């Protein structure tokens, strides 16, 4: 989770620093930056759910199957979804060279 949050912070910082000098930067970064944000914020919510089940299960305290399923879902997200944050961060901060290499006629 911390690594994903750091990647999101670095990507947003990169965008802010580079957008003023190149008006095509926000467009080239937008999709991957939003995917990065969604992945990291989804991980944050999954971590909150795990903490709730572990620290204060409240009304679901007696429902072991629910608690086990919640923790398994959180583990799946951490192992299979969160690693995508790194790829989204890398793509979001790749710059505009590949985008600029196409002529408008090629589109």
N, C-alpha and C positions, 0 to 999 in steps of 0.2 A: 504494500500500500504506500509506504513512504517513497519508494523508488518511483512509482507511478505519479505521485504528487509532485515529486521533484522534476520529473519529465514534463508534466503539464506546466509547471511554473517556468521552466526553462524555455519551453516552446512559446508561451505567451510573451515572455520577455524578449525572445528573438523577434517575434512578430512586431512588437511595439518598436523595437530598435531599427527594424528594417523597412517597415511600411512607409515611413516618411520619405525615404530615398527612392522607393520604387513602387508606384501605384498598383502594380500587378501582384505584389507580394500577398496582400490579404486574400485575393481570389485564389492564388495558387496554394495557399496554406489552409484555406477555410475548411474543406472537407475533412482532411486529416486532423486538423486541430479540434473540430467538433467531435470526431470519432474518439480522439484521445480524451477529451473532456468527459464524454459519455462513459467511456470505459473506466476512467479513474473515479468518477462520481458514483458509478454503479458499484465499484469495489468498496467505496466508502460506505454505501448503504448496506452492502453485504456484511461488512465488518461490524456495523452497528447491530445488525440482526444477530450475528454470532455473539456479540457481547451481551445482548439482551437475553438470549437463551442461556448463556453460561452464568451471568452475574445476577440476573433478576428475572427468572422465567415467568413469574406471576401466574396468570391463568393457564398457561400451558405446562406448568411444572410437572403435572402428573402424566402428561402425554409424551412418553418417551419416544414413540415413533415419530411424532412431529419434530421434537428437538433433534433427534438423530438425522432426520431428513434435512432439516434446516442447516445443520452443520456440514452435512455432505454436500449440499448445494453451494455453501460458502466455499468449501474446499475446491469444488469443481471450478467455480468462478476464479479463485485465486490461481489455480494451476493451468487452466485452459483459456481464460479470457484476459486476465490482467497482463500476461506477457505480451499481448498485442499492443499495449501502451507504448512500448519501446519503438515498435515499427511505425506506429502513427506519429510519434514524436519526430522520428527521423525523416519521415516523408513530409511532415508539416514544415520542417525547417530546411528542406532541401534547396529552397530558392526557386528561382524562376527560369533558369537556363533551359531546362528541357521544355518548358512551356513556351518560351520565347523562340525556340529553334524552329517551330512550325510557322509557316507563313499563313496568312489569313485565307489564301486561296486553297491551301491544303486541307482546311477544315471544311 
